[in-house]
Amino acid sequence: MEFADEKILAFLNEAEKQRQPSDIRTGPVRVGQRYYEFEQKVFFEDKLKIYIPRDFSDMPEEQRKLKYPYEQRPQIIQSDETGVINFTLTRIDQELDDESVEELTDGMKAMMKRANPSNVFYSDGTEYADGKPIGYFEFKGTALDGYVYYIMFFLEFEGETVMGTFCCLYADYADWRDTAFQVIRTISIVKEEEGDAIL
């Protein structure tokens, strides 16, 4: 009888999960033990749009210097209140077109492997957002916080490279992984015509 109760409980838990909204664009989404509401935010002169948790904000300068001690720290760091969960975006003055995204991603992954052989790499590939290819790879690395889970991604923007990252504690990666990939898939670029139409 006890075994049957456990099966029923597991079934009910699974049914509850199925009922919860899972699309970050349509309502609050449960990540781990809490719910996050996502909103579309705009960056790089309002030309790149991406859905990020509403309560994430620009990481304060002092915290940026501690978390990213090198001078070339990301231009945009959207962080939760703890500073542990981040989405970053950096525009790099390096030419890129959609056809070369995969090659760049493979090269960056190889470079990261050489730079830190202790990193553990997982999947890599190409996601598509608004018809644009976005190359990515995911890995586990070490940081001041202990083990950290990262997704690095790359896309073409106005003929140049945008590099993005998502990171959280490795202990939380199972909660965040699918949601972080959803965020990446919400990226859209405002075309020149759209910009003109707004004026």
C-alpha positions in Angstrom: 0.0 0.0 0.0 2.9 2.4 0.9 4.4 1.8 -2.5 1.1 2.6 -4.2 0.9 5.9 -2.2 4.4 6.8 -3.4 3.4 6.2 -7.0 0.3 8.3 -6.6 2.3 11.1 -5.0 4.9 11.0 -7.9 2.1 11.1 -10.4 0.5 14.1 -8.7 3.8 15.9 -8.6 4.4 15.3 -12.3 0.8 16.5 -13.1 1.5 19.7 -11.0 4.7 20.3 -13.0 2.8 19.9 -16.3 0.2 22.5 -15.2 2.7 25.1 -14.3 3.5 27.6 -17.1 6.9 27.0 -18.7 7.1 29.7 -21.4 8.9 32.7 -20.0 7.0 35.0 -22.4 3.6 34.1 -21.1 3.8 34.3 -17.3 5.7 33.6 -14.2 7.9 30.4 -14.5 9.0 28.3 -11.6 12.8 27.9 -11.4 13.9 25.9 -8.4 11.9 27.0 -5.3 10.6 30.3 -6.6 8.8 31.9 -9.5 10.3 34.5 -11.9 8.5 36.9 -14.1 10.3 37.7 -17.3 10.2 40.8 -19.4 11.7 41.9 -22.6 14.7 44.2 -22.0 16.6 46.2 -24.7 20.3 46.8 -25.0 22.9 48.2 -27.4 20.9 51.4 -28.3 17.6 49.5 -28.1 18.5 47.3 -31.0 18.9 43.9 -29.2 15.9 42.5 -27.3 16.0 39.6 -24.8 13.7 38.3 -22.1 15.3 38.5 -18.6 13.8 38.0 -15.1 12.1 41.3 -14.2 13.8 41.5 -10.8 17.3 41.1 -12.3 19.2 44.4 -12.6 22.5 45.9 -13.6 25.2 44.5 -11.3 26.7 47.4 -9.2 30.2 48.5 -10.2 31.9 47.2 -7.0 30.4 43.8 -7.4 31.4 43.7 -11.1 35.0 44.3 -10.2 35.0 41.5 -7.7 33.2 39.0 -9.9 35.0 39.9 -13.1 38.4 41.2 -11.9 39.9 41.6 -15.4 39.6 44.9 -17.3 37.6 43.5 -20.2 34.6 42.6 -18.1 31.2 42.2 -19.8 29.4 45.5 -20.9 26.0 44.3 -19.7 25.6 42.2 -16.5 22.0 41.5 -15.5 22.1 39.8 -12.1 19.8 38.5 -9.4 20.0 40.2 -5.9 22.7 37.8 -4.7 25.0 38.5 -7.7 25.4 34.7 -8.3 23.0 34.2 -11.2 24.0 36.4 -14.2 23.2 37.0 -17.9 25.9 39.0 -19.6 26.3 40.5 -23.1 29.4 42.0 -24.7 29.7 43.6 -28.1 33.1 42.7 -29.6 34.8 44.6 -32.4 35.2 41.5 -34.5 33.5 41.0 -37.8 31.0 38.1 -37.9 28.3 36.9 -40.2 25.6 34.2 -39.6 27.5 31.7 -41.7 30.6 32.0 -39.4 28.9 31.7 -36.1 29.5 27.9 -35.8 33.2 28.3 -36.6 33.6 31.1 -34.1 31.8 29.0 -31.4 34.0 26.0 -32.0 37.2 28.1 -31.9 36.1 29.8 -28.6 35.3 26.4 -27.1 38.8 25.0 -28.1 40.4 28.2 -26.6 38.5 27.8 -23.3 39.6 24.1 -23.1 43.3 25.1 -23.6 43.1 28.0 -21.2 41.6 25.9 -18.4 41.8 22.1 -18.8 39.9 21.5 -15.6 36.7 22.9 -17.1 34.2 20.1 -17.8 32.4 20.6 -21.1 28.9 19.4 -22.0 26.8 20.0 -25.1 27.4 22.5 -27.8 25.5 23.4 -31.0 23.4 26.1 -32.6 20.1 27.5 -31.3 17.9 29.8 -33.5 16.3 33.0 -32.3 14.2 35.1 -34.6 15.7 33.2 -37.5 19.3 33.9 -36.4 21.8 31.2 -35.6 23.3 31.5 -32.1 26.3 29.2 -31.4 26.7 27.9 -27.8 28.6 25.6 -25.5 28.0 24.8 -21.8 30.5 23.8 -19.2 31.3 23.5 -15.5 34.2 25.7 -14.2 35.5 26.9 -10.9 35.1 30.5 -9.6 35.2 32.3 -6.3 31.7 30.8 -5.6 32.9 27.2 -6.0 31.7 25.2 -9.1 29.8 27.3 -11.6 27.7 26.3 -14.5 28.1 28.4 -17.7 26.5 28.7 -21.1 28.5 30.8 -23.5 26.8 32.0 -26.7 27.7 34.0 -29.8 25.7 35.8 -32.5 26.1 38.3 -35.3 24.9 41.8 -34.6 25.3 44.6 -37.1 28.2 42.8 -38.7 30.0 42.3 -35.4 30.2 39.7 -32.6 28.0 39.6 -29.5 29.2 37.2 -26.8 26.8 36.3 -24.1 27.0 34.1 -21.0 24.7 32.7 -18.4 26.1 31.5 -15.1 24.8 30.1 -11.8 26.1 27.8 -9.1 26.6 24.3 -10.4 24.3 23.0 -7.7 21.5 25.0 -9.3 22.1 24.2 -12.9 19.4 21.6 -13.3 16.8 24.2 -12.2 18.1 26.9 -14.5 19.4 25.1 -17.6 16.1 24.9 -19.7 15.1 28.4 -18.6 18.5 29.9 -19.6 18.2 28.3 -23.1 14.7 29.8 -23.4 16.2 33.2 -22.6 18.8 32.7 -25.4 16.0 31.8 -27.8 14.1 35.0 -27.1 16.9 37.2 -28.5 15.8 39.4 -31.4 17.5 42.1 -33.3 15.6 45.3 -34.4 16.1 45.7 -38.1 16.8 49.2 -39.5 13.3 49.3 -41.1 11.7 48.6 -37.8 13.7 51.4 -36.2 12.6 53.8 -38.9 9.0 52.7 -38.6 9.1 53.6 -34.9 10.2 57.2 -35.6 
